[in-house]
Amino acid sequence: MTMTVGELFIALVLISLVLLASNAIRNVSPWLRRLFLPSSVIGGAILLLLGPEVLGRVVTGPFEEAAGLFPEYVFESWAALPGLLINVVFAALFIGRPIPGLRTIWMRAGPQVVVGQTMAWGQYVVGLTLAILILAPVFGMNPMAGALIEIGFEGGHGTAAGMADTFAELGFEEGADLALGLATVGIVSGVLIGTLMINLAARRGVIQLENPQKTAETLDEVSIQSDASDLPPTEEYSEFKKDLAQEEETADPLSLHLGLVGIAIAIGWLILTALQWIEQQTWARNDGLEILAHVPLFPIAMIGGVIVQLSVTRFGLEPHVSSRTMARIAGTALDFTIVAALATLSLTALGEHFIPFLLLALAGIGWSLFVLIVIAPRVIPENWFERGIGDFGQSMGVTVTGLLLMRMADPKNRSGAFESFGYKQLMFEPVVGGGLFTAASLPLIAQFGAPTVLGFTLILTVAWLIFGLLYFGRMVPERGRGRWK
């Protein structure tokens, strides 16, 4: 596939226009606001309806080569965008955000690290078990379908879109469409089920809702523009004011921050290229065992971002780097990624695998609910619901879903859930939820088989669970061990 700069420019302009339109639609539609669907998801759905999979089946655009109501080259440009822009999202993840010591992170967020890791690794266990026992033998699906729950639910739209090339390279091209579909189901069901759980918790006396009538108004103040970059601030309003001051002091801040993102991506590319070269010169030379060759760039770009941030801290350049500006860059890139990915979603693939898709969605929802209701109160010593609901929201869709649910359960942050959740991300995102293992899961299944990866993830799930119960569980008061009043 080749395209000119002008064709790519037109494709980007169309996404910008549909984002503007989707924001307007969301502002005038109360029920869309209550669902807390990001404007990017709404915009992607609009382009999907106007594309070759829906309206394009009955109406052809006024172009010589048309894809729905759009020129074919626009559709091709959209298909290529997610794999490129997702690198920007992950490269910017930690730039501008202080990286505290591991001890500080552990003391503040240890219990939520345990809950989050248990949820993530358990999604592989549930998905791979389902794939081995039902999806592969009954429906003839690729065993890599076992990784779709974690990629779609925990990783979100950005991760699912960014791994499209990996799916295609490994012969499971429809997997990218299924993962995007699961990500959409996760966002909607995460908000709806999370809201239901919060109301049940309030009725049972687990939490106190000070003014539930204004919950929707409070949540509308929360930005819902990205999944990977929306880490909550580790310090509250003081950090917000600090970022504003940094933006004012920095000359031409946007170009500076874009440059830092570019450096992070370049560092990630060099690291990945070096690792792939080592693989080709060692174990891949003899038996053809290739794993790193299929790992996408974006999780390694995240490591490049950490290196950039450590360098910024080392040379005292923090006053020139704003986390808010970096979050805006990542959020914009993610918006374009989601719109383009959903616009090119294959509804045919979803229709052909509807029953497996439904089973995966129900299994993922069931596991997340189990961890929230049964595991979280036995691992998190204090305010287990306010803190656990954030992990539940993240495991069902995107980081910001967790933030929304925590804001609903604890509008004034009296439990300290936001700070703990933010610290947890530093020990969570680099590995799962779009991290290194998420990116490597498909090639690992392809090389070693689903049973082997299932055994590995089962060991990790059980290990995290036992550790959490024995270490943090001893700190949980007897009266608070998960018993709803």
Secondary structure as a PSIPRED ss2 file (coil, helix, strand):
# PSIPRED VFORMAT (PSIPRED V4.0)

   1 M C   1.000  0.000  0.000
   2 T C   1.000  0.000  0.000
   3 M C   1.000  0.000  0.000
   4 T C   1.000  0.000  0.000
   5 V H   0.000  1.000  0.000
   6 G H   0.000  1.000  0.000
   7 E H   0.000  1.000  0.000
   8 L H   0.000  1.000  0.000
   9 F H   0.000  1.000  0.000
  10 I H   0.000  1.000  0.000
  11 A H   0.000  1.000  0.000
  12 L H   0.000  1.000  0.000
  13 V H   0.000  1.000  0.000
  14 L H   0.000  1.000  0.000
  15 I H   0.000  1.000  0.000
  16 S H   0.000  1.000  0.000
  17 L H   0.000  1.000  0.000
  18 V H   0.000  1.000  0.000
  19 L H   0.000  1.000  0.000
  20 L H   0.000  1.000  0.000
  21 A H   0.000  1.000  0.000
  22 S H   0.000  1.000  0.000
  23 N H   0.000  1.000  0.000
  24 A H   0.000  1.000  0.000
  25 I H   0.000  1.000  0.000
  26 R H   0.000  1.000  0.000
  27 N H   0.000  1.000  0.000
  28 V H   0.000  1.000  0.000
  29 S C   1.000  0.000  0.000
  30 P H   0.000  1.000  0.000
  31 W H   0.000  1.000  0.000
  32 L H   0.000  1.000  0.000
  33 R H   0.000  1.000  0.000
  34 R H   0.000  1.000  0.000
  35 L H   0.000  1.000  0.000
  36 F C   1.000  0.000  0.000
  37 L C   1.000  0.000  0.000
  38 P C   1.000  0.000  0.000
  39 S H   0.000  1.000  0.000
  40 S H   0.000  1.000  0.000
  41 V H   0.000  1.000  0.000
  42 I H   0.000  1.000  0.000
  43 G H   0.000  1.000  0.000
  44 G H   0.000  1.000  0.000
  45 A H   0.000  1.000  0.000
  46 I H   0.000  1.000  0.000
  47 L H   0.000  1.000  0.000
  48 L H   0.000  1.000  0.000
  49 L H   0.000  1.000  0.000
  50 L H   0.000  1.000  0.000
  51 G C   1.000  0.000  0.000
  52 P C   1.000  0.000  0.000
  53 E C   1.000  0.000  0.000
  54 V C   1.000  0.000  0.000
  55 L H   0.000  1.000  0.000
  56 G H   0.000  1.000  0.000
  57 R H   0.000  1.000  0.000
  58 V C   1.000  0.000  0.000
  59 V C   1.000  0.000  0.000
  60 T C   1.000  0.000  0.000
  61 G C   1.000  0.000  0.000
  62 P C   1.000  0.000  0.000
  63 F C   1.000  0.000  0.000
  64 E C   1.000  0.000  0.000
  65 E C   1.000  0.000  0.000
  66 A E   0.000  0.000  1.000
  67 A E   0.000  0.000  1.000
  68 G C   1.000  0.000  0.000
  69 L C   1.000  0.000  0.000
  70 F E   0.000  0.000  1.000
  71 P E   0.000  0.000  1.000
  72 E H   0.000  1.000  0.000
  73 Y H   0.000  1.000  0.000
  74 V H   0.000  1.000  0.000
  75 F H   0.000  1.000  0.000
  76 E H   0.000  1.000  0.000
  77 S H   0.000  1.000  0.000
  78 W H   0.000  1.000  0.000
  79 A H   0.000  1.000  0.000
  80 A H   0.000  1.000  0.000
  81 L H   0.000  1.000  0.000
  82 P H   0.000  1.000  0.000
  83 G H   0.000  1.000  0.000
  84 L H   0.000  1.000  0.000
  85 L H   0.000  1.000  0.000
  86 I H   0.000  1.000  0.000
  87 N H   0.000  1.000  0.000
  88 V H   0.000  1.000  0.000
  89 V H   0.000  1.000  0.000
  90 F H   0.000  1.000  0.000
  91 A H   0.000  1.000  0.000
  92 A C   1.000  0.000  0.000
  93 L C   1.000  0.000  0.000
  94 F C   1.000  0.000  0.000
  95 I C   1.000  0.000  0.000
  96 G C   1.000  0.000  0.000
  97 R C   1.000  0.000  0.000
  98 P C   1.000  0.000  0.000
  99 I C   1.000  0.000  0.000
 100 P C   1.000  0.000  0.000
 101 G C   1.000  0.000  0.000
 102 L H   0.000  1.000  0.000
 103 R H   0.000  1.000  0.000
 104 T H   0.000  1.000  0.000
 105 I H   0.000  1.000  0.000
 106 W H   0.000  1.000  0.000
 107 M H   0.000  1.000  0.000
 108 R H   0.000  1.000  0.000
 109 A H   0.000  1.000  0.000
 110 G H   0.000  1.000  0.000
 111 P H   0.000  1.000  0.000
 112 Q H   0.000  1.000  0.000
 113 V H   0.000  1.000  0.000
 114 V H   0.000  1.000  0.000
 115 V H   0.000  1.000  0.000
 116 G H   0.000  1.000  0.000
 117 Q H   0.000  1.000  0.000
 118 T H   0.000  1.000  0.000
 119 M H   0.000  1.000  0.000
 120 A H   0.000  1.000  0.000
 121 W H   0.000  1.000  0.000
 122 G H   0.000  1.000  0.000
 123 Q H   0.000  1.000  0.000
 124 Y H   0.000  1.000  0.000
 125 V H   0.000  1.000  0.000
 126 V H   0.000  1.000  0.000
 127 G H   0.000  1.000  0.000
 128 L H   0.000  1.000  0.000
 129 T H   0.000  1.000  0.000
 130 L H   0.000  1.000  0.000
 131 A H   0.000  1.000  0.000
 132 I H   0.000  1.000  0.000
 133 L H   0.000  1.000  0.000
 134 I H   0.000  1.000  0.000
 135 L H   0.000  1.000  0.000
 136 A H   0.000  1.000  0.000
 137 P H   0.000  1.000  0.000
 138 V H   0.000  1.000  0.000
 139 F H   0.000  1.000  0.000
 140 G C   1.000  0.000  0.000
 141 M C   1.000  0.000  0.000
 142 N C   1.000  0.000  0.000
 143 P H   0.000  1.000  0.000
 144 M H   0.000  1.000  0.000
 145 A H   0.000  1.000  0.000
 146 G H   0.000  1.000  0.000
 147 A H   0.000  1.000  0.000
 148 L H   0.000  1.000  0.000
 149 I H   0.000  1.000  0.000
 150 E H   0.000  1.000  0.000
 151 I H   0.000  1.000  0.000
 152 G H   0.000  1.000  0.000
 153 F H   0.000  1.000  0.000
 154 E H   0.000  1.000  0.000
 155 G C   1.000  0.000  0.000
 156 G H   0.000  1.000  0.000
 157 H H   0.000  1.000  0.000
 158 G H   0.000  1.000  0.000
 159 T H   0.000  1.000  0.000
 160 A H   0.000  1.000  0.000
 161 A H   0.000  1.000  0.000
 162 G H   0.000  1.000  0.000
 163 M C   1.000  0.000  0.000
 164 A H   0.000  1.000  0.000
 165 D H   0.000  1.000  0.000
 166 T H   0.000  1.000  0.000
 167 F H   0.000  1.000  0.000
 168 A H   0.000  1.000  0.000
 169 E H   0.000  1.000  0.000
 170 L C   1.000  0.000  0.000
 171 G C   1.000  0.000  0.000
 172 F C   1.000  0.000  0.000
 173 E C   1.000  0.000  0.000
 174 E H   0.000  1.000  0.000
 175 G H   0.000  1.000  0.000
 176 A H   0.000  1.000  0.000
 177 D H   0.000  1.000  0.000
 178 L H   0.000  1.000  0.000
 179 A H   0.000  1.000  0.000
 180 L H   0.000  1.000  0.000
 181 G H   0.000  1.000  0.000
 182 L H   0.000  1.000  0.000
 183 A H   0.000  1.000  0.000
 184 T H   0.000  1.000  0.000
 185 V H   0.000  1.000  0.000
 186 G H   0.000  1.000  0.000
 187 I H   0.000  1.000  0.000
 188 V H   0.000  1.000  0.000
 189 S H   0.000  1.000  0.000
 190 G H   0.000  1.000  0.000
 191 V H   0.000  1.000  0.000
 192 L H   0.000  1.000  0.000
 193 I H   0.000  1.000  0.000
 194 G H   0.000  1.000  0.000
 195 T H   0.000  1.000  0.000
 196 L H   0.000  1.000  0.000
 197 M H   0.000  1.000  0.000
 198 I H   0.000  1.000  0.000
 199 N H   0.000  1.000  0.000
 200 L H   0.000  1.000  0.000
 201 A H   0.000  1.000  0.000
 202 A H   0.000  1.000  0.000
 203 R H   0.000  1.000  0.000
 204 R C   1.000  0.000  0.000
 205 G C   1.000  0.000  0.000
 206 V C   1.000  0.000  0.000
 207 I C   1.000  0.000  0.000
 208 Q C   1.000  0.000  0.000
 209 L C   1.000  0.000  0.000
 210 E C   1.000  0.000  0.000
 211 N C   1.000  0.000  0.000
 212 P H   0.000  1.000  0.000
 213 Q H   0.000  1.000  0.000
 214 K H   0.000  1.000  0.000
 215 T H   0.000  1.000  0.000
 216 A H   0.000  1.000  0.000
 217 E H   0.000  1.000  0.000
 218 T H   0.000  1.000  0.000
 219 L H   0.000  1.000  0.000
 220 D C   1.000  0.000  0.000
 221 E C   1.000  0.000  0.000
 222 V C   1.000  0.000  0.000
 223 S C   1.000  0.000  0.000
 224 I C   1.000  0.000  0.000
 225 Q C   1.000  0.000  0.000
 226 S C   1.000  0.000  0.000
 227 D C   1.000  0.000  0.000
 228 A C   1.000  0.000  0.000
 229 S C   1.000  0.000  0.000
 230 D C   1.000  0.000  0.000
 231 L C   1.000  0.000  0.000
 232 P C   1.000  0.000  0.000
 233 P C   1.000  0.000  0.000
 234 T C   1.000  0.000  0.000
 235 E C   1.000  0.000  0.000
 236 E C   1.000  0.000  0.000
 237 Y H   0.000  1.000  0.000
 238 S H   0.000  1.000  0.000
 239 E H   0.000  1.000  0.000
 240 F H   0.000  1.000  0.000
 241 K H   0.000  1.000  0.000
 242 K H   0.000  1.000  0.000
 243 D H   0.000  1.000  0.000
 244 L H   0.000  1.000  0.000
 245 A H   0.000  1.000  0.000
 246 Q H   0.000  1.000  0.000
 247 E H   0.000  1.000  0.000
 248 E H   0.000  1.000  0.000
 249 E H   0.000  1.000  0.000
 250 T C   1.000  0.000  0.000
 251 A C   1.000  0.000  0.000
 252 D C   1.000  0.000  0.000
 253 P H   0.000  1.000  0.000
 254 L H   0.000  1.000  0.000
 255 S H   0.000  1.000  0.000
 256 L H   0.000  1.000  0.000
 257 H H   0.000  1.000  0.000
 258 L H   0.000  1.000  0.000
 259 G H   0.000  1.000  0.000
 260 L H   0.000  1.000  0.000
 261 V H   0.000  1.000  0.000
 262 G H   0.000  1.000  0.000
 263 I H   0.000  1.000  0.000
 264 A H   0.000  1.000  0.000
 265 I H   0.000  1.000  0.000
 266 A H   0.000  1.000  0.000
 267 I H   0.000  1.000  0.000
 268 G H   0.000  1.000  0.000
 269 W H   0.000  1.000  0.000
 270 L H   0.000  1.000  0.000
 271 I H   0.000  1.000  0.000
 272 L H   0.000  1.000  0.000
 273 T H   0.000  1.000  0.000
 274 A H   0.000  1.000  0.000
 275 L H   0.000  1.000  0.000
 276 Q H   0.000  1.000  0.000
 277 W H   0.000  1.000  0.000
 278 I H   0.000  1.000  0.000
 279 E H   0.000  1.000  0.000
 280 Q H   0.000  1.000  0.000
 281 Q H   0.000  1.000  0.000
 282 T C   1.000  0.000  0.000
 283 W H   0.000  1.000  0.000
 284 A H   0.000  1.000  0.000
 285 R H   0.000  1.000  0.000
 286 N H   0.000  1.000  0.000
 287 D H   0.000  1.000  0.000
 288 G C   1.000  0.000  0.000
 289 L C   1.000  0.000  0.000
 290 E C   1.000  0.000  0.000
 291 I C   1.000  0.000  0.000
 292 L H   0.000  1.000  0.000
 293 A H   0.000  1.000  0.000
 294 H H   0.000  1.000  0.000
 295 V C   1.000  0.000  0.000
 296 P C   1.000  0.000  0.000
 297 L C   1.000  0.000  0.000
 298 F H   0.000  1.000  0.000
 299 P H   0.000  1.000  0.000
 300 I H   0.000  1.000  0.000
 301 A H   0.000  1.000  0.000
 302 M H   0.000  1.000  0.000
 303 I H   0.000  1.000  0.000
 304 G H   0.000  1.000  0.000
 305 G H   0.000  1.000  0.000
 306 V H   0.000  1.000  0.000
 307 I H   0.000  1.000  0.000
 308 V H   0.000  1.000  0.000
 309 Q H   0.000  1.000  0.000
 310 L H   0.000  1.000  0.000
 311 S H   0.000  1.000  0.000
 312 V H   0.000  1.000  0.000
 313 T H   0.000  1.000  0.000
 314 R H   0.000  1.000  0.000
 315 F C   1.000  0.000  0.000
 316 G C   1.000  0.000  0.000
 317 L C   1.000  0.000  0.000
 318 E H   0.000  1.000  0.000
 319 P H   0.000  1.000  0.000
 320 H H   0.000  1.000  0.000
 321 V C   1.000  0.000  0.000
 322 S C   1.000  0.000  0.000
 323 S H   0.000  1.000  0.000
 324 R H   0.000  1.000  0.000
 325 T H   0.000  1.000  0.000
 326 M H   0.000  1.000  0.000
 327 A H   0.000  1.000  0.000
 328 R H   0.000  1.000  0.000
 329 I H   0.000  1.000  0.000
 330 A H   0.000  1.000  0.000
 331 G H   0.000  1.000  0.000
 332 T H   0.000  1.000  0.000
 333 A H   0.000  1.000  0.000
 334 L H   0.000  1.000  0.000
 335 D H   0.000  1.000  0.000
 336 F H   0.000  1.000  0.000
 337 T H   0.000  1.000  0.000
 338 I H   0.000  1.000  0.000
 339 V H   0.000  1.000  0.000
 340 A H   0.000  1.000  0.000
 341 A H   0.000  1.000  0.000
 342 L H   0.000  1.000  0.000
 343 A H   0.000  1.000  0.000
 344 T C   1.000  0.000  0.000
 345 L C   1.000  0.000  0.000
 346 S C   1.000  0.000  0.000
 347 L H   0.000  1.000  0.000
 348 T H   0.000  1.000  0.000
 349 A H   0.000  1.000  0.000
 350 L H   0.000  1.000  0.000
 351 G H   0.000  1.000  0.000
 352 E H   0.000  1.000  0.000
 353 H C   1.000  0.000  0.000
 354 F H   0.000  1.000  0.000
 355 I H   0.000  1.000  0.000
 356 P H   0.000  1.000  0.000
 357 F H   0.000  1.000  0.000
 358 L H   0.000  1.000  0.000
 359 L H   0.000  1.000  0.000
 360 L H   0.000  1.000  0.000
 361 A H   0.000  1.000  0.000
 362 L H   0.000  1.000  0.000
 363 A H   0.000  1.000  0.000
 364 G H   0.000  1.000  0.000
 365 I H   0.000  1.000  0.000
 366 G H   0.000  1.000  0.000
 367 W H   0.000  1.000  0.000
 368 S H   0.000  1.000  0.000
 369 L H   0.000  1.000  0.000
 370 F H   0.000  1.000  0.000
 371 V H   0.000  1.000  0.000
 372 L H   0.000  1.000  0.000
 373 I H   0.000  1.000  0.000
 374 V H   0.000  1.000  0.000
 375 I H   0.000  1.000  0.000
 376 A H   0.000  1.000  0.000
 377 P H   0.000  1.000  0.000
 378 R H   0.000  1.000  0.000
 379 V H   0.000  1.000  0.000
 380 I C   1.000  0.000  0.000
 381 P C   1.000  0.000  0.000
 382 E C   1.000  0.000  0.000
 383 N C   1.000  0.000  0.000
 384 W H   0.000  1.000  0.000
 385 F H   0.000  1.000  0.000
 386 E H   0.000  1.000  0.000
 387 R H   0.000  1.000  0.000
 388 G H   0.000  1.000  0.000
 389 I H   0.000  1.000  0.000
 390 G H   0.000  1.000  0.000
 391 D H   0.000  1.000  0.000
 392 F H   0.000  1.000  0.000
 393 G H   0.000  1.000  0.000
 394 Q H   0.000  1.000  0.000
 395 S H   0.000  1.000  0.000
 396 M H   0.000  1.000  0.000
 397 G C   1.000  0.000  0.000
 398 V C   1.000  0.000  0.000
 399 T H   0.000  1.000  0.000
 400 V H   0.000  1.000  0.000
 401 T H   0.000  1.000  0.000
 402 G H   0.000  1.000  0.000
 403 L H   0.000  1.000  0.000
 404 L H   0.000  1.000  0.000
 405 L H   0.000  1.000  0.000
 406 M H   0.000  1.000  0.000
 407 R H   0.000  1.000  0.000
 408 M H   0.000  1.000  0.000
 409 A H   0.000  1.000  0.000
 410 D C   1.000  0.000  0.000
 411 P C   1.000  0.000  0.000
 412 K C   1.000  0.000  0.000
 413 N C   1.000  0.000  0.000
 414 R C   1.000  0.000  0.000
 415 S C   1.000  0.000  0.000
 416 G C   1.000  0.000  0.000
 417 A H   0.000  1.000  0.000
 418 F H   0.000  1.000  0.000
 419 E H   0.000  1.000  0.000
 420 S H   0.000  1.000  0.000
 421 F H   0.000  1.000  0.000
 422 G H   0.000  1.000  0.000
 423 Y H   0.000  1.000  0.000
 424 K H   0.000  1.000  0.000
 425 Q H   0.000  1.000  0.000
 426 L H   0.000  1.000  0.000
 427 M C   1.000  0.000  0.000
 428 F C   1.000  0.000  0.000
 429 E C   1.000  0.000  0.000
 430 P C   1.000  0.000  0.000
 431 V C   1.000  0.000  0.000
 432 V C   1.000  0.000  0.000
 433 G C   1.000  0.000  0.000
 434 G C   1.000  0.000  0.000
 435 G C   1.000  0.000  0.000
 436 L H   0.000  1.000  0.000
 437 F H   0.000  1.000  0.000
 438 T H   0.000  1.000  0.000
 439 A H   0.000  1.000  0.000
 440 A H   0.000  1.000  0.000
 441 S H   0.000  1.000  0.000
 442 L H   0.000  1.000  0.000
 443 P H   0.000  1.000  0.000
 444 L H   0.000  1.000  0.000
 445 I H   0.000  1.000  0.000
 446 A H   0.000  1.000  0.000
 447 Q H   0.000  1.000  0.000
 448 F H   0.000  1.000  0.000
 449 G C   1.000  0.000  0.000
 450 A H   0.000  1.000  0.000
 451 P H   0.000  1.000  0.000
 452 T H   0.000  1.000  0.000
 453 V H   0.000  1.000  0.000
 454 L H   0.000  1.000  0.000
 455 G H   0.000  1.000  0.000
 456 F H   0.000  1.000  0.000
 457 T H   0.000  1.000  0.000
 458 L H   0.000  1.000  0.000
 459 I H   0.000  1.000  0.000
 460 L H   0.000  1.000  0.000
 461 T H   0.000  1.000  0.000
 462 V H   0.000  1.000  0.000
 463 A H   0.000  1.000  0.000
 464 W H   0.000  1.000  0.000
 465 L H   0.000  1.000  0.000
 466 I H   0.000  1.000  0.000
 467 F H   0.000  1.000  0.000
 468 G H   0.000  1.000  0.000
 469 L H   0.000  1.000  0.000
 470 L H   0.000  1.000  0.000
 471 Y H   0.000  1.000  0.000
 472 F H   0.000  1.000  0.000
 473 G H   0.000  1.000  0.000
 474 R H   0.000  1.000  0.000
 475 M H   0.000  1.000  0.000
 476 V C   1.000  0.000  0.000
 477 P C   1.000  0.000  0.000
 478 E H   0.000  1.000  0.000
 479 R H   0.000  1.000  0.000
 480 G H   0.000  1.000  0.000
 481 R C   1.000  0.000  0.000
 482 G C   1.000  0.000  0.000
 483 R C   1.000  0.000  0.000
 484 W C   1.000  0.000  0.000
 485 K C   1.000  0.000  0.000
